[in-house]
Amino acid sequence: MKDVNVILADLPGLGKIRLCECNSIHVSIGPVTLNLEPAAFLQMTTLMCGAMEQLTAIRKAHDAEALILESLGKPQSRMTH
């Protein structure tokens, strides 16, 4: 992997993911950089995808509940915690 320095992803204003010659993947978000072995990067992305799936399910359930309450004419509580 000598002389490898590839930007795998870049989102201006958020960060970038880079593969370098040290066979590490550098995930930079703002001022924070994680230096990961490829296997650890794979595990992290699996973890993040699972979290995103859970968040999507929670949001869908919340939206469905809001629609039901709206159709019943009941006021929704604005308390979040």
C-alpha positions in Angstrom: 0.0 0.0 0.0 3.0 2.2 -0.4 2.3 5.7 -1.8 -1.4 5.2 -1.3 -3.3 8.3 -0.2 -6.9 8.2 -1.4 -9.9 10.2 -0.3 -12.7 7.7 0.0 -15.4 10.2 0.9 -15.5 14.0 1.5 -18.4 16.1 2.7 -17.3 19.8 2.9 -18.3 21.3 6.2 -18.4 17.9 7.9 -15.3 15.8 7.2 -13.6 13.2 5.1 -12.5 9.6 5.1 -9.0 8.8 3.8 -7.0 5.6 3.1 -3.3 6.2 3.6 -0.1 4.3 3.0 0.1 3.1 6.6 -2.9 0.9 5.8 -5.1 2.9 8.1 -8.4 4.6 7.4 -8.6 8.1 8.8 -12.1 9.4 9.6 -12.0 13.1 10.2 -15.2 14.9 11.5 -14.5 18.5 12.4 -11.5 18.6 14.7 -11.7 14.8 15.6 -9.8 12.1 13.6 -10.2 8.4 14.2 -7.3 6.3 12.8 -8.7 2.8 12.2 -7.5 -0.5 10.7 -9.7 -1.5 7.8 -11.4 -4.3 9.9 -12.2 -1.8 12.7 -13.5 0.7 10.1 -15.8 -2.1 8.7 -17.1 -2.8 12.3 -17.7 0.9 12.9 -19.7 1.3 9.7 -21.7 -1.8 10.6 -22.4 -0.2 14.0 -23.4 3.1 12.4 -25.7 1.5 9.8 -27.4 -0.4 12.6 -27.9 2.8 14.6 -29.3 4.5 11.5 -31.8 1.7 11.0 -33.0 2.0 14.6 -33.3 5.8 14.3 -35.3 5.4 11.1 -37.7 2.9 12.8 -38.1 5.2 15.8 -38.8 8.2 13.6 -41.4 6.3 11.6 -43.1 5.1 14.7 -43.2 8.6 16.1 -44.6 10.0 12.8 -47.3 7.3 12.7 -48.2 8.1 16.3 -48.4 11.8 15.5 -50.7 11.1 12.6 -53.0 8.9 14.7 -53.2 11.6 17.4 -53.8 14.3 14.8 -56.6 12.3 13.3 -58.2 11.8 16.7 -58.0 15.5 17.4 -56.0 15.0 20.6 -53.3 17.6 21.4 -49.7 16.3 21.3 -47.4 16.8 24.2 -44.4 18.9 23.3 -42.3 17.4 26.1 -39.3 15.4 24.8 -37.7 14.4 28.0 
